[in-house]
Amino acid sequence: MKIYTLLVILFTSIFLSSCNDEGSPEGLSFVAAFNEQSMDYSTIRTQKEIKFIFSKVAENDGQIYLTINTKNATYNTDFSTIPSAENNQIIVPIKKGESSTTFTFKNLIYPFDRSDKKVEFKITKIDYPGGAIIQGYTSLVLSFDRSTGGSISPEI
């Protein structure tokens, strides 16, 4: 899976660079996206790293802002995250020199108590010097139902 992700990032970078205006001194825009669009919540016994992929290696530090929307799931009762959420928002750091980042989803109720729970994380803002684009898988849904997302990696 890692090699597939790296190949997608490589080919996306090549494709985007071929479309770049050569008069543009800034080069490619920085793009961040979830690595997956859905996950089966019931398979997470304790915790899982949720991954973001970038269109290129981060040249600066920055932050990804996420909002949390839930259905029949409660933060700090059914699940929690690292870093912690405040007012249904998580801020995930972007570190210079990295091509991806993660945050931790912690399942607090395994085995689960009902099958109609859902947690959605949505990218609402990327704070990155020079600007960034939210593109590709912009949200991730954790559901007790089987994953509904496709298996194709996002185009970022």
C-alpha positions as CSV (number, residue, x, y, z in Angstrom):
1,M,0.0,0.0,0.0
2,K,2.9,2.4,0.8
3,I,4.4,1.9,-2.6
4,Y,1.1,2.5,-4.3
5,T,0.7,5.8,-2.4
6,L,4.2,6.8,-3.3
7,L,3.6,6.0,-7.0
8,V,0.4,8.1,-6.9
9,I,2.1,11.0,-5.4
10,L,5.0,10.7,-7.9
11,F,2.7,10.5,-10.9
12,T,0.5,13.3,-9.6
13,S,3.6,15.5,-9.1
14,I,4.8,14.8,-12.6
15,F,1.4,15.4,-14.1
16,L,1.0,18.7,-12.2
17,S,4.5,19.9,-13.0
18,S,3.8,19.3,-16.7
19,C,0.8,21.6,-16.5
20,N,2.7,24.3,-14.5
21,D,3.1,27.7,-16.0
22,E,6.8,28.0,-16.5
23,G,6.7,31.7,-15.8
24,S,5.4,31.0,-12.3
25,P,8.3,31.3,-9.8
26,E,6.3,29.6,-7.0
27,G,6.0,26.2,-8.7
28,L,3.3,23.8,-7.6
29,S,0.6,24.6,-5.1
30,F,0.7,22.7,-1.9
31,V,-2.2,20.3,-1.7
32,A,-3.3,18.1,1.3
33,A,-5.9,15.3,1.3
34,F,-6.9,12.3,3.4
35,N,-5.3,9.1,2.2
36,E,-8.7,7.3,2.4
37,Q,-12.3,8.6,2.2
38,S,-13.9,6.0,4.6
39,M,-13.0,3.4,7.2
40,D,-14.9,0.7,9.0
41,Y,-15.1,2.0,12.6
42,S,-15.9,-1.4,14.0
43,T,-12.5,-2.8,13.0
44,I,-10.6,-0.2,15.1
45,R,-10.2,-2.0,18.5
46,T,-8.1,0.7,20.2
47,Q,-6.7,3.3,17.9
48,K,-5.8,4.1,14.3
49,E,-3.5,6.6,12.6
50,I,-5.5,8.7,10.1
51,K,-3.2,9.8,7.3
52,F,-3.0,12.9,5.1
53,I,-0.9,12.9,1.9
54,F,0.7,16.0,0.4
55,S,1.2,16.9,-3.3
56,K,4.9,17.6,-2.5
57,V,7.2,17.6,0.4
58,A,6.3,20.4,2.8
59,E,8.7,23.3,2.4
60,N,7.4,25.0,5.6
61,D,5.5,24.2,8.7
62,G,1.7,24.7,8.7
63,Q,-1.6,23.3,10.0
64,I,-4.6,21.4,8.7
65,Y,-7.9,22.4,10.3
66,L,-10.6,19.7,10.6
67,T,-14.2,19.8,11.7
68,I,-15.8,16.8,13.3
69,N,-19.4,15.9,12.5
70,T,-21.0,12.9,14.3
71,K,-24.1,10.8,14.3
72,N,-24.9,8.9,17.5
73,A,-21.3,9.1,18.6
74,T,-19.9,11.4,21.3
75,Y,-16.4,12.8,21.6
76,N,-14.6,11.5,24.8
77,T,-17.3,8.9,25.3
78,D,-17.2,6.8,22.1
79,F,-14.0,8.2,20.6
80,S,-11.2,10.7,21.0
81,T,-8.3,12.0,19.0
82,I,-4.7,13.0,19.3
83,P,-4.3,15.9,19.0
84,S,-7.5,16.6,21.1
85,A,-10.5,18.4,19.6
86,E,-11.8,21.7,20.8
87,N,-15.2,22.9,19.7
88,N,-15.5,20.1,17.2
89,Q,-12.2,21.1,15.6
90,I,-8.8,19.4,15.4
91,I,-5.6,21.1,14.3
92,V,-3.1,18.7,12.7
93,P,0.5,20.0,12.2
94,I,2.3,20.0,8.9
95,K,6.0,19.6,9.5
96,K,8.7,20.9,7.1
97,G,10.4,18.2,5.1
98,E,7.5,15.7,5.4
99,S,5.3,14.3,2.6
100,S,2.4,13.3,4.9
101,T,1.1,13.7,8.4
102,T,-1.3,11.8,10.7
103,F,-3.5,12.2,13.7
104,T,-4.7,9.4,16.0
105,F,-8.3,8.2,16.2
106,K,-9.0,6.4,19.5
107,N,-12.0,4.1,19.8
108,L,-13.1,4.2,23.4
109,I,-16.0,1.6,23.2
110,Y,-14.7,-1.6,21.6
111,P,-16.8,-3.7,21.2
112,F,-19.2,-1.1,20.0
113,D,-22.7,-0.7,21.5
114,R,-24.7,0.2,18.4
115,S,-24.3,0.0,14.6
116,D,-25.6,3.4,13.5
117,K,-22.7,5.5,14.7
118,K,-20.7,7.7,12.3
119,V,-17.8,10.2,12.6
120,E,-16.8,12.5,9.8
121,F,-13.6,14.5,9.7
122,K,-13.6,17.3,7.1
123,I,-10.7,19.5,6.0
124,T,-11.9,23.1,6.4
125,K,-8.7,25.1,6.1
126,I,-5.0,24.6,5.4
127,D,-2.7,27.2,7.0
128,Y,0.4,27.0,4.9
129,P,2.8,29.8,3.8
130,G,2.2,30.7,0.2
131,G,-1.2,29.2,0.2
132,A,-2.6,25.7,-0.1
133,I,-5.4,23.9,-1.9
134,I,-7.9,21.5,-0.4
135,Q,-8.4,18.8,-3.0
136,G,-8.8,15.1,-3.4
137,Y,-10.4,13.3,-0.4
138,T,-11.4,16.3,1.6
139,S,-13.4,14.3,4.2
140,L,-13.1,10.9,5.9
141,V,-16.1,9.0,7.3
142,L,-15.7,6.4,10.0
143,S,-18.8,4.3,10.1
144,F,-19.9,1.1,11.8
145,D,-21.3,0.1,8.4
146,R,-18.8,-1.3,6.0
147,S,-16.7,1.3,4.2
148,T,-18.4,2.9,1.3
149,G,-15.4,4.6,-0.3
150,G,-13.5,3.5,-3.3
151,S,-10.1,2.0,-3.4
152,I,-8.6,4.5,-5.8
153,S,-6.1,6.9,-4.2
154,P,-7.1,10.6,-4.3
155,E,-5.8,12.9,-7.0
156,I,-4.2,15.7,-5.1
